[in-house]
Amino acid sequence: MSDVADLALILFLPWFAILGALYWFYPRTLARSPERRRFDVAALCLAFLASFLAGRWGFAIASTTIEAGPIWRQVLASLLAYKAFLVVIACAWAWRGFKFGAR
């Protein structure tokens, strides 16, 4: 059953890779230091972990008795996984700008 629960995450992996690459390379005006790279790696790992956990949680709590049918579990897992990834990346983007932008 875990492979079915992780389907949302597997389907989003290419999009997460694109968003992660955009996060990693932009903005180009920030200084690139080992400290920033460690921060970026930690943020991307945290975003992936949050997405994994949110997808699993969404799959577990979704009721299969609503009119949408059994597909609702995958839909809710996908929605929560995507939102969790975006929230972590957006927060990290803002925090990175404050932390490494003013030098």
N, C-alpha and C positions, 0 to 999 in steps of 0.2 A: 504494500500500500504506500510505502514511502516514495516510490517512483511516481505514482499518480499524484501525490501531494506536491511533489517538486516539479511537476510539469510547467507550472506558471513560471518558476524561476528559470527553467531550461529554455523556455520560449523567449524570455526576456534577456538572456545572456548576450546576444549580439547588440541589442540596444543599450544594455548596461555597459558594454565595452566601448561603444561610441560615446556615450555620456561620460564615462570614466576618462577616455582619451581627451575629450574637450576640457574636462576639469583639470587634467594633468598639464596640458599645454597652454591654457589660457588663464589669465591674461599674461602676455609675454613681458609686460613691463615690470612684473615683480622679480626681485632678485632670486636667482636660483642657488640655493645653498643646501648643504646636507640636511640642515634642520628643516627646511621647507620640504625636501623630498621625503623625510621621515613623516612629517605631518601629512603630506599627500597620501603616502602609502597607508598610514593609519586611518585616514578618512575614507579611502576607498575600501579598505578591509571592513571597516565599521559599517559602511553603506551596504556592502554585500551581505554581511552578517545580519543586519537589520532587515534586509529584504528577505533573506532566507527564513528568519524567525517569523516575520509578519505573514509570509505566504503560508507557512505551516500552521500558524495560529488561525488565519482566515479559513483554511481548509478544514480545520478541526471544529470551528464554531459554526460554520455554515449549516443552516438547517436544510435538509433535503426534502422537507415537506412543503416548501413554498411552491407556488405555481410554476416557477422557472424550471423545476425539475432538477435532476442530479448535476446538470452542468453548472448550477449556481455555486457549487463548492469551488470549481475552478475559476469562475468569474471573480468571486470574492477574494480568493487567494491571489489572483493576478492583480486586482485593484490594490490590495493592501501591500503586496510586494513592491509594486511600482511606486506607490506613494511613499513607502518607507525609504526606498533608495533615493528618491528625489528630495525628501526632507533632509536626510543626512548630508547629501551633496550640497544642497543650497545653504545649509547652516555652516558647513565646512568652508564653502566658497566665501561667505561673508566673514567668518572668523579668520580665514587666511588673509583676507584683504586688510583687516585691522592689525593682525599680528605681524605680517611681513611687508605691508604696503608703506607704512610711514617710517622711513629710515633716513 
